[in-house]
Amino acid sequence: MSPGGAMLALKLVLVPGFLLLVTLAARRWGPALAGWLAGLPVVTGPILVFVAIEQGPLFAAKAAAAALSAVLSTVAVTVVYSQVARHTRWPLALTLAFSAWAFAAWLLSLAPDSLALAALLAALSLAIAPRLFPPGGAAHAARPGGGHGELLLRMLAGALLTLGVTHAAAAAGPRWSGLLAVFPVMSVVLAGFSHRAQGAAYAATLLRALTAGLSSFAMFCLVAALLLPHAGLTAAFAAAVGAALATQATTMRRRPRS
């Protein structure tokens, strides 16, 4: 297989595979643990690796900084969806959540190109987010949602996102490549299907836990943005993964319970 063919195969398997694992975790252990796991950079991480290989480390470092700032847009999606889902069905909740992401991403695209500012926005978003979710206890999942068709749809969404962002990276530039890498495929796909099958409280529990786990995502992007211009790709991403896992371990006790 040619290098290009191998890269395409990885894009079509790796990210959808993560979505499959998180979905199965939700069915086995409930929305809180699945959402917490979904906070890991399981979608953005592979996309940034592909971008670094195809566009170079400096481009990828800027994209990682933009992805770090996009913690703000991810929090906007999870909070808006959780609040709206209490009063409406999933199609409208999805529409408003996507609108919240688009508006937040547009604002971020106008911000100065600064890693320090990106880190500050991410930190403030994560600090404020717990106060913005609707009140209520943890949801109880009485039944698993969806079947093989749902799993295939989730995996297809992940594959299309990965292909779209990496193929558009050169034209979009590092800022929008980073913002698009944080397009809320994980949160919205999981929330939409969960809301439809198991109700708004289940979806809100999942999204609250996902937001609690975003600290590991933020740490991954920060370390990648700092090291990519100076270290090799392998060293930079290995350090970023290690930092993300260490950060995720510290959030285990703070995650919401199912």
CORRARA-V763346 format. One record per run of one state. SS is the DSSP state (~ for helix, > for strand, _ for the rest). FROM is the first residue (numbers start at 1). TO is the last residue. Records with the same first field share a line. If there is no record, write none. Layout:
SS=FROM-TO ; FROM-TO
This chain:
_=1-2 ; 30-30 ; 39-43 ; 56-56 ; 70-70 ; 86-89 ; 111-114 ; 130-147 ; 182-184 ; 199-199 ; 213-213 ; 228-232 ; 251-251 ; 255-258
~=3-29 ; 31-38 ; 44-55 ; 57-69 ; 71-85 ; 90-110 ; 115-129 ; 148-181 ; 185-198 ; 200-212 ; 214-227 ; 233-250 ; 252-254
